[in-house]
Amino acid sequence: METREKIEFAGMPLAVYREIAAHLHQVEGVDVELIPQSNQQFDYNQSQIGSLWISWTLKASSESRQRVQQILAYYQTYYGNPI
């Protein structure tokens, strides 16, 4: 069974969301989907990405989950805890 987790960092730029997605795509058993910003009004200070979905497939091992947590912890250093 596949499980999903939504991750959102307040104020994170588009490029960084893409960088996280690129890192997570390299982890076996993990799929990542970027979710566009839901705000209909353009705000230059907001990212074009609102959040990302992390999907854990049947191939995801405990090592894969640990690696994802390490990657997210790295970005938490700069952008704080995800919402």
C-alpha positions as CSV (number, residue, x, y, z in Angstrom):
1,M,0.0,0.0,0.0
2,E,1.3,3.4,-0.9
3,T,1.3,6.2,1.7
4,R,1.5,9.9,1.1
5,E,2.9,12.8,3.2
6,K,2.4,16.5,2.4
7,I,5.4,18.7,3.1
8,E,5.2,22.5,3.1
9,F,7.9,25.0,4.0
10,A,6.8,28.6,4.5
11,G,8.6,31.0,2.3
12,M,10.7,28.4,0.4
13,P,11.5,29.5,-3.1
14,L,10.5,27.5,-6.2
15,A,14.1,26.5,-7.0
16,V,14.6,25.0,-3.6
17,Y,11.4,23.0,-3.8
18,R,12.7,21.6,-7.1
19,E,16.0,20.9,-5.6
20,I,14.3,18.9,-2.8
21,A,12.2,17.0,-5.3
22,A,15.4,16.1,-7.3
23,H,17.1,14.8,-4.2
24,L,14.0,12.8,-3.1
25,H,13.5,11.3,-6.6
26,Q,16.9,9.6,-6.1
27,V,15.7,7.6,-3.1
28,E,14.4,4.2,-3.9
29,G,10.7,3.7,-3.3
30,V,9.9,7.4,-3.1
31,D,7.9,9.5,-5.6
32,V,7.6,13.3,-5.3
33,E,5.0,15.6,-6.8
34,L,5.2,19.4,-6.6
35,I,1.9,21.1,-5.8
36,P,1.3,24.5,-7.3
37,Q,0.4,27.5,-5.0
38,S,-3.3,27.6,-4.4
39,N,-3.5,31.4,-3.9
40,Q,-5.2,32.9,-6.9
41,Q,-3.6,36.3,-6.4
42,F,0.1,36.6,-7.4
43,D,2.4,37.5,-4.6
44,Y,6.0,38.1,-5.5
45,N,7.1,37.0,-2.0
46,Q,5.4,33.6,-2.3
47,S,6.7,30.6,-4.1
48,Q,5.0,29.3,-7.2
49,I,4.9,25.9,-5.3
50,G,2.7,25.6,-2.3
51,S,3.9,22.2,-1.1
52,L,5.0,18.7,-2.2
53,W,3.6,15.3,-1.8
54,I,6.0,12.4,-0.9
55,S,4.6,9.0,-1.8
56,W,6.1,5.9,-0.3
57,T,5.8,2.9,-2.7
58,L,6.1,-0.7,-1.8
59,K,9.8,-0.6,-2.6
60,A,10.4,2.0,0.2
61,S,12.6,0.4,2.9
62,S,13.3,1.8,6.3
63,E,16.6,3.0,4.9
64,S,14.7,5.0,2.3
65,R,12.5,6.6,4.9
66,Q,15.5,7.5,7.0
67,R,17.3,9.0,3.9
68,V,14.2,11.1,3.2
69,Q,14.2,12.4,6.8
70,Q,17.9,13.3,6.5
71,I,17.2,15.2,3.3
72,L,14.3,17.1,4.9
73,A,16.3,17.8,8.0
74,Y,19.0,19.5,5.9
75,Y,16.4,21.9,4.5
76,Q,14.9,22.5,7.9
77,T,18.2,24.0,8.9
78,Y,17.5,26.9,6.5
79,Y,13.8,27.1,6.3
80,G,12.5,25.8,9.6
81,N,10.2,22.9,10.2
82,P,7.6,22.1,7.5
83,I,4.1,23.2,8.1
